[in-house]
Amino acid sequence: MNQLLLAAGDNNPAGPEFGEASPLGLFIILLLLIGTILLVRSMNGHIKRLPESFDEPAEAPEAQEQPGKKPED
C-alpha cells in the first residue's frame, strides 16, 4: 500500500503558477467561440433558404396524364 502512495506522488498542486491560466488558453477559447458563432450564422442562413415543405405540390386533376389518352398538342 505504501508503494502505491509513493507512486502517486504529490497530488496537492501548489506553487507560484497554481491557479493561473495561460494566455494561450484564453486565445483558444476565443477562437472556438468565434468559430461557433460563425457556424451558427451560416447554419441559420442555410435553414432560411429551405422550402417550407419538401412535399411535392399537388397537380390539378386535368393536368395529370390519364392512362389510355394521348396528350393534346
C-alpha positions as CSV (number, residue, x, y, z in Angstrom):
1,M,0.0,0.0,0.0
2,N,2.8,2.4,0.8
3,Q,4.3,1.8,-2.6
4,L,1.1,2.8,-4.3
5,L,1.0,6.0,-2.3
6,L,4.6,6.8,-3.2
7,A,3.9,6.1,-6.9
8,A,1.0,8.5,-6.8
9,G,3.3,11.4,-5.9
10,D,2.2,14.7,-4.5
11,N,-1.3,15.5,-5.8
12,N,-1.5,18.8,-4.0
13,P,-0.9,21.4,-6.6
14,A,0.9,24.4,-5.2
15,G,3.5,26.9,-6.3
16,P,3.7,30.2,-8.0
17,E,1.8,29.2,-11.1
18,F,-1.1,27.4,-9.4
19,G,-4.5,28.8,-10.5
20,E,-3.1,30.9,-13.3
21,A,-4.4,30.3,-16.8
22,S,-2.1,30.9,-19.8
23,P,-2.9,33.5,-22.4
24,L,-2.8,30.7,-25.0
25,G,-5.8,29.0,-23.3
26,L,-7.8,32.2,-23.5
27,F,-6.9,32.6,-27.1
28,I,-8.0,29.1,-27.9
29,I,-11.3,29.6,-26.1
30,L,-11.9,32.8,-28.0
31,L,-11.2,31.1,-31.3
32,L,-13.6,28.3,-30.5
33,L,-16.3,30.9,-29.6
34,I,-15.8,32.8,-32.8
35,G,-15.9,29.6,-34.8
36,T,-19.1,28.6,-33.1
37,I,-20.8,31.9,-33.8
38,L,-19.8,31.8,-37.5
39,L,-21.1,28.2,-37.8
40,V,-24.5,29.1,-36.2
41,R,-24.9,32.2,-38.5
42,S,-24.1,30.0,-41.6
43,M,-26.5,27.3,-40.5
44,N,-29.3,29.9,-40.0
45,G,-28.7,31.2,-43.5
46,H,-28.9,27.7,-44.9
47,I,-32.1,26.9,-42.9
48,K,-33.8,30.1,-44.2
49,R,-33.2,29.0,-47.8
50,L,-35.0,25.7,-47.3
51,P,-38.5,25.3,-48.7
52,E,-41.5,25.4,-46.3
53,S,-42.2,21.8,-47.2
54,F,-40.5,19.0,-49.0
55,D,-43.8,17.6,-50.2
56,E,-44.4,17.9,-53.9
57,P,-47.2,20.3,-54.8
58,A,-50.4,18.6,-55.8
59,E,-51.2,19.0,-59.5
60,A,-54.6,19.8,-60.9
61,P,-56.6,16.7,-61.9
62,E,-56.9,17.7,-65.5
63,A,-53.2,18.4,-65.7
64,Q,-52.4,14.8,-64.7
65,E,-51.9,12.4,-67.6
66,Q,-54.7,9.8,-67.8
67,P,-53.8,6.3,-69.0
68,G,-55.1,5.5,-72.5
69,K,-55.4,9.1,-73.7
70,K,-52.9,10.9,-75.8
71,P,-51.9,14.3,-74.7
72,E,-53.3,17.0,-76.9
73,D,-51.0,19.4,-78.7
